[in-house]
Amino acid sequence: MSSLCSLSLENNDQSGELQLELDAINIQYQQCFLELLNHSSQNCA
Protein backbone atom coordinates (compact mmCIF):
# COMPACT_ATOMS: atom_id res chain seq x y z
CA MET A 1 0.00 0.00 0.00
CA SER A 2 2.85 2.38 0.67
CA SER A 3 3.77 2.36 -3.02
CA LEU A 4 0.23 3.41 -3.90
CA CYS A 5 0.37 6.24 -1.38
CA SER A 6 3.65 7.59 -2.75
CA LEU A 7 2.31 7.26 -6.28
CA SER A 8 -0.79 9.29 -5.42
CA LEU A 9 1.39 11.99 -3.87
CA GLU A 10 3.50 12.20 -7.03
CA ASN A 11 0.37 12.46 -9.17
CA ASN A 12 -1.26 15.10 -7.00
CA ASP A 13 -1.21 17.69 -9.81
CA GLN A 14 -2.80 15.26 -12.21
CA SER A 15 -5.53 14.36 -9.72
CA GLY A 16 -6.28 18.07 -9.34
CA GLU A 17 -6.72 18.36 -13.11
CA LEU A 18 -8.90 15.25 -13.12
CA GLN A 19 -11.06 16.73 -10.38
CA LEU A 20 -11.60 19.84 -12.48
CA GLU A 21 -12.62 17.67 -15.44
CA LEU A 22 -14.99 15.67 -13.23
CA ASP A 23 -16.55 18.89 -11.96
CA ALA A 24 -17.08 20.10 -15.53
CA ILE A 25 -18.65 16.76 -16.50
CA ASN A 26 -20.86 16.90 -13.42
CA ILE A 27 -22.11 20.37 -14.37
CA GLN A 28 -22.86 19.21 -17.92
CA TYR A 29 -24.68 16.18 -16.56
CA GLN A 30 -26.82 18.30 -14.26
CA GLN A 31 -27.71 20.69 -17.10
CA CYS A 32 -28.71 17.79 -19.37
CA PHE A 33 -30.72 16.25 -16.55
CA LEU A 34 -32.60 19.51 -15.99
CA GLU A 35 -33.32 19.76 -19.72
CA LEU A 36 -34.68 16.22 -19.70
CA LEU A 37 -36.90 17.08 -16.74
CA ASN A 38 -38.20 20.15 -18.54
CA HIS A 39 -38.95 18.20 -21.72
CA SER A 40 -40.66 15.37 -19.89
CA SER A 41 -42.84 17.75 -17.87
CA GLN A 42 -43.87 19.55 -21.08
CA ASN A 43 -44.83 16.26 -22.70
CA CYS A 44 -46.93 15.22 -19.71
CA ALA A 45 -48.80 18.55 -19.54
N, C-alpha and C positions, 0 to 999 in steps of 0.2 A: 504493500500500500504506500510505502514511503516514496517509491518511484513515481506513483501517480500524483502524489501531493506535490513533489518537486516539479513535475511536468506541468501541472496546472498553474503553478506559480510562474513558470517560464512563459506560459501562454496567456498570461493575464491580460495583455493588450489585445490579443485576438479575441478573448472571451468578452471583453468590453465592446469590441466591434460587433461580435455576434449578438450581444444583448441589444445593441441599437437596431440591428436588422430585425430581430425578433419583435421589438417594440413597433417598428414600422409595419411589419406583417400583421401584428395584432390590431393596429389601428385600421389597416385596410380590411381586415376580417370583420371588425365591428361595423365599419361603414357599409360593407356588403350585406351584413346581417340586418342592419336597420333598413336598407333598401328592400330586402326581401320581405321584411315585416310590413313595410308600407305597401308594397305591391299586393301581398296576400290580403291585407285588410281592405284594399280597394276592390279586390275581386270578390270578397265576401259581402261587401256592402250593396 
